[in-house]
């Protein structure tokens, strides 16, 4: 690895000295008896459920509580997609187990089987616009047969 140039070393030394001088100057300007006030903050014992969905429409086609469904549904919520900047379908499904992008556009490998995504319960072929996607729901395994003829891996809605 080449050694740094002398001008770079001088610049770094000057930067370090100026930062140290600025810190010392700000400490000297502040009187020793000054009280520093911080803004108030709240601590809550209630757990945050921002990323946890409580309802699903996949399978029943009506909003149903996840705890009342006879099958498991994995949900990727809009809050999660926004916070993690998951604006591509493959990014959104990267946090769901047993899913990987397929070489075919618009398809995924779900539990080892090719799976074509559904939009609002209807099969879509090719690219899917996810600009206004509110959430992505995944049913794994044979429980996905409620959508009719699907692969045994499950369904992505």
C-alpha positions as CSV (number, residue, x, y, z in Angstrom):
1,X,0.0,0.0,0.0
2,X,1.5,3.4,-0.9
3,X,2.3,5.8,1.9
4,X,0.2,9.0,2.2
5,X,1.7,12.2,0.7
6,X,3.3,14.8,3.0
7,X,0.6,17.4,2.0
8,X,-2.2,14.9,3.1
9,X,-0.4,14.4,6.4
10,X,-0.1,18.2,7.0
11,X,-3.8,18.7,6.2
12,X,-4.8,15.9,8.6
13,X,-2.6,17.4,11.3
14,X,-4.1,20.9,10.8
15,X,-7.6,19.5,10.9
16,X,-7.0,17.7,14.2
17,X,-5.5,20.9,15.7
18,X,-8.4,23.1,14.6
19,X,-10.9,20.6,15.9
20,X,-9.1,20.5,19.3
21,X,-8.9,24.3,19.4
22,X,-12.6,24.7,18.6
23,X,-13.6,22.3,21.4
24,X,-11.4,24.2,23.9
25,X,-12.8,27.5,22.8
26,X,-16.5,26.4,23.2
27,X,-15.7,25.0,26.7
28,X,-14.1,28.3,27.7
29,X,-17.1,30.4,26.5
30,X,-19.6,28.4,28.6
31,X,-19.7,29.4,32.2
32,X,-19.1,26.5,34.6
33,X,-22.5,27.0,36.4
34,X,-24.6,26.8,33.2
35,X,-27.4,24.3,33.4
36,X,-27.9,22.4,30.2
37,X,-31.6,21.5,29.5
38,X,-32.6,18.6,27.3
39,X,-36.0,18.2,25.7
40,X,-38.4,15.9,27.5
41,X,-38.8,12.3,26.3
42,X,-41.3,9.6,27.2
43,X,-40.5,6.0,28.1
44,X,-43.3,3.4,27.5
45,X,-43.5,-0.2,28.6
46,X,-45.9,-1.0,25.8
47,X,-44.3,-2.9,23.0
48,X,-44.1,-1.3,19.5
49,X,-46.1,-3.2,16.9
50,X,-45.3,-1.0,13.9
51,X,-44.2,-3.9,11.7
52,X,-46.7,-6.5,12.9
53,X,-50.0,-6.9,10.9
54,X,-53.1,-8.0,12.8
55,X,-55.3,-8.7,9.8
56,X,-55.0,-10.4,6.4
57,X,-57.2,-10.6,3.3
58,X,-55.2,-13.4,1.7
59,X,-57.1,-16.7,1.7
60,X,-60.4,-15.4,3.0
61,X,-60.7,-12.4,0.6
62,X,-62.2,-10.4,3.5
63,X,-60.2,-8.7,6.3
64,X,-59.8,-11.4,9.0
65,X,-57.7,-11.4,12.2
66,X,-54.5,-13.4,11.7
67,X,-55.1,-15.3,15.0
68,X,-58.5,-16.6,13.7
69,X,-57.1,-18.0,10.4
70,X,-56.6,-21.8,10.1
71,X,-53.3,-21.2,8.2
72,X,-50.2,-19.0,8.8
73,X,-49.8,-15.8,6.8
74,X,-46.6,-13.9,6.7
75,X,-47.2,-10.2,6.1
76,X,-44.7,-7.5,5.0
77,X,-46.4,-4.2,6.0
78,X,-46.2,-0.7,4.3
79,X,-44.4,0.7,7.4
80,X,-41.7,-2.0,7.1
81,X,-41.3,-1.4,3.3
82,X,-40.9,2.4,3.8
83,X,-38.5,2.2,6.7
84,X,-36.3,-0.4,4.9
85,X,-36.7,1.3,1.5
86,X,-37.9,-2.0,0.0
87,X,-39.4,-0.7,-3.2
88,X,-38.7,-3.8,-5.4
89,X,-40.7,-7.0,-4.9
90,X,-37.5,-9.0,-4.3
91,X,-36.4,-6.5,-1.6
92,X,-39.8,-6.8,0.1
93,X,-39.7,-10.6,0.1
94,X,-36.1,-10.8,1.2
95,X,-37.2,-10.8,4.9
96,X,-39.7,-13.7,4.5
97,X,-38.2,-17.1,5.0
98,X,-38.1,-19.8,2.2
99,X,-38.4,-17.2,-0.7
100,X,-35.8,-16.4,-3.3
101,X,-36.0,-14.6,-6.6
102,X,-36.3,-16.8,-9.7
103,X,-34.5,-16.4,-13.0
104,X,-37.9,-15.7,-14.6
105,X,-39.1,-12.2,-14.3
106,X,-42.1,-11.8,-12.0
107,X,-41.6,-15.3,-10.4
108,X,-40.2,-16.5,-7.1
109,X,-39.0,-19.7,-5.7
110,X,-41.2,-20.4,-2.7
111,X,-40.2,-23.5,-0.7
112,X,-38.3,-24.7,-3.9
113,X,-41.3,-24.4,-6.2
114,X,-41.8,-21.6,-8.8
115,X,-44.5,-19.3,-7.6
116,X,-46.3,-16.6,-9.6
117,X,-47.4,-13.6,-7.5
118,X,-51.0,-12.7,-7.2
119,X,-52.4,-9.2,-7.0
120,X,-55.6,-8.8,-4.9
121,X,-56.1,-12.6,-5.2
122,X,-55.7,-12.8,-9.0
123,X,-52.7,-14.3,-10.8
124,X,-50.5,-11.8,-12.6
125,X,-47.9,-12.7,-15.2
126,X,-44.8,-10.6,-16.0
127,X,-43.8,-7.5,-14.2
128,X,-45.9,-6.2,-11.3
129,X,-46.1,-2.5,-10.5
130,X,-45.6,-2.2,-6.8
131,X,-45.9,1.6,-6.7
132,X,-49.0,1.6,-4.5
133,X,-48.4,-1.7,-2.7
134,X,-49.9,-1.5,0.8
135,X,-48.6,-4.9,2.0
136,X,-47.4,-8.3,0.7
137,X,-48.9,-11.5,2.2
138,X,-47.4,-15.0,1.8
139,X,-49.1,-18.3,2.5
140,X,-46.7,-21.2,2.5
141,X,-47.3,-24.9,1.8
142,X,-50.5,-26.7,0.9
143,X,-52.7,-24.1,2.7
144,X,-52.3,-22.0,-0.4
145,X,-54.6,-24.4,-2.3
146,X,-57.5,-22.2,-1.3
147,X,-56.5,-20.1,-4.3
148,X,-57.2,-23.1,-6.6
149,X,-54.4,-24.6,-8.7
150,X,-51.1,-23.3,-7.2
151,X,-47.7,-24.9,-6.7
152,X,-47.2,-26.8,-3.4
153,X,-44.7,-24.2,-2.2
154,X,-47.4,-21.6,-1.5
155,X,-48.7,-18.3,-2.8
156,X,-47.5,-14.6,-2.7
157,X,-50.3,-12.1,-2.8
